């Protein structure tokens, strides 16, 4: 395992990526690449009160947020991660155990192995146990051409409405 899961029961949302990137592995922190917009996006859409530093990833449960990846045993770019590296069974078991309100895939590349097909952005019809699923545009700098923050804002709105 390159980075530990950040999971506890009944979080608002668990973000799931493909695998830890090289920069994140070097830094020992999730989404640490200089072009990755994960941390700024969390703050911009109101999921955290300020832009957190990647090294603060362990405090995310304070805000109802968890983190995991489908390929826990390696790091690198999505292009280097093979389908056989994804452990969708363990991922499903973790989500069923910790029961977050929402599972949010950070990018279609992370969602495809789980669903076994191409998928559209947004709220999905499928669930994992009681957890609803969102697929969001990737915050990776390499995926910048697909960026659309509106899906992240929709997730934030969903979570705010779900807690009222």
Beta strands, then each sheet from edge to edge (+ up, - down):
strand 1: 13-17
strand 2: 65-69
strand 3: 102-106
strand 4: 122-128
strand 5: 131-136
sheet 1: 2+ 1+ 3+ 5+ 4-
end
